């Protein structure tokens, strides 16, 4: 059952979750709770990542619930909390930059670098301890992603630290790497990372409309971001994870200032990734209207325009969670990510 069971993602309301009986939790792999000021769910057996992003659709705190047939095991390795069945593992941790200080006790100028390297070392140590060596999808949320640090943007510093951390633990920095995203969270947020990992290496996919992220020119930072445009779980279930996708053609941002055109261009990129995924598995397995989406919106006033374009292209049935977040490049106004099974 565990080797072929569908990995499910649901967007639930906090008030509903609190009312569910104990049996409902049996197949919950993990949760991600949004909203900066929300009271936190605290369940010792279920790891919960707290991502400090406001929800733009819905009148209650929204929780992302990952479900998978058990039996489940859970635990903690250092700061990393995890839960898994025999096939997939969810792991999460948060690191406060303010805890990383220089000799005077002030926040270190390299606090984001140190937090990123420490978090990634801990994450991979936890995965190795449980035998889940292969991340399929990694989510990164860091405060002030477009802010300036010494020598450039904080996102550049995060990318440099991530690349150094991956190399330091003997991981690939190009080619068959995980799907991933990096978004800007609330300014008081810790660096928060969560991932889904497997015992098998992923099938990484690229987008023919875009240059591979690890091969970006230096104008986007001294070290490139490390992620595949998508990954397919190398298992009969063949879960598809699409990375954060925006209005980028080649390596250049397109349609600066025009949120409608950016949304349409982003959808072109998602379609291109879906075509690559279907070609890779040799069947029309994945379709735009059958995915579950998270949509990151830089300017809340753009929500109606983005929603209209997405619903016209995808239809009304696909689950979509809209979040207010900063995106890795200042000129980008919308970003999509998706999961398909």
Residue, then its C-alpha position, 0 to 999 in steps of 0.5 A: x500500500x505504501x509504495x503506490x498510495x497517492x500523496x495527497x495535499x489538502x488546504x484546510x481551515x484551522x477551525x476545522x482541523x481542531x474538530x477532527x477525531x483522532x482517527x483523522x490524524x492517522x494518515x497525516x504525514x505533516x502540516x504547514x501552517x500559514x499566517x504570522x499571528x495565528x496560534x500554532x498547532x502543536x502535535x508531537x507526532x505530526x511535524x508542523x512548519x509555521x510559514x509567516x505568510x498572510x493568506x489572501x483567500x479565505x477568512x480563517x487560518x489555512x493549513x496545508x495538510x499532506x496525507x499518505x498511507x501509513x504506518x508512520x514513524x516520527x521523531x526529531x534529529x537535532x532541530x529537524x522534526x520528521x515523519x515518514x512511512x516506508x516511502x516518503x519522509x517530511x522534515x522541517x526546521x527553523x533557524x533564527x538569524x538573531x541567534x547567530x551573533x558576533x563576538x559583541x553579541x550583535x546579529x552577525x552580518x553573515x547571519x543568513x549565510x550561517x543560518x542557511x548552512x547550519x539548516x542544510x547541514x542539519x536537514x541532510x544529517x536528519x535525512x541520512x539518519x532515517x535512510x531518506x537520502x534524496x529530497x524531492x522537493x524543498x521549500x525555503x522561506x526567508x525574511x527580507x528576501x529582496x533586502x540588501x546585505x553586504x555585497x548584494x541581495x539577501x537572496x544572493x547570500x542565501x544561494x551562495x550559502x545553500x550551494x556551499x552547504x550542498x557541496x559540503x555534504x557531498x550533494x549535487x549542485x547541478x543536474x539531478x537536484x530537487x525541485x525547490x522554491x525560495x520566497x520572502x516571508x514576514x520580516x520577523x520570520x526565522x529561516x524556515x525550511x521543509x522538504x519531502x524526501x525519498x529513499x530513491x533519487x528523483x527524476x529531475x526535469x528542466x523547462x525548454x523555455x528556460x535556462x537551468x537555474x544552476x546555470x544562470x549568469x552572474x547578474x543574478x548573483x555570484x552563485x546560482x540557485x540550485x533546483x530543478x524546474x520539477x521532479x518526479x518521484x521515482x516510484x510507481x506513484x510518480x508524484x510530480x513536484x513543480x518548483x516555484x515558477x514565474x515569468x522568466x524566459x531563458x534567464x530573463x524576467x519578462x513583462x515587468x510591471x504587468x501582472x496579467x502578462x506575467x501570470x500568462x507567461x508563468x502558465x506557459x512555463x507550467x505547461x512546458x514543464x507538464x509536457x516535459x513530465x508527460x514525455x518523461x513518463x511516456x503518457x498523458x499522466x499530468x494535466x494543468x487542471x489536475x494539479x494542486x497549486x500555491x500562488x505567491x502574490x507580491x502585491x495583494x491588489x493584484x489578486x483579482x487579476x491573477x485569480x481571473x487568469x488562473x481560473x480561466x486557464x485551469x478551471x474552478x476545481x483545482x485547489x489553489x492557496x493564495x499567499x502574500x509573499x516577496x518573490x526572489x526577483x523584485x520585478x516578479x509579481x507572481x509565482x506558482x508552484x504545484x503538485x500532481x499525482 
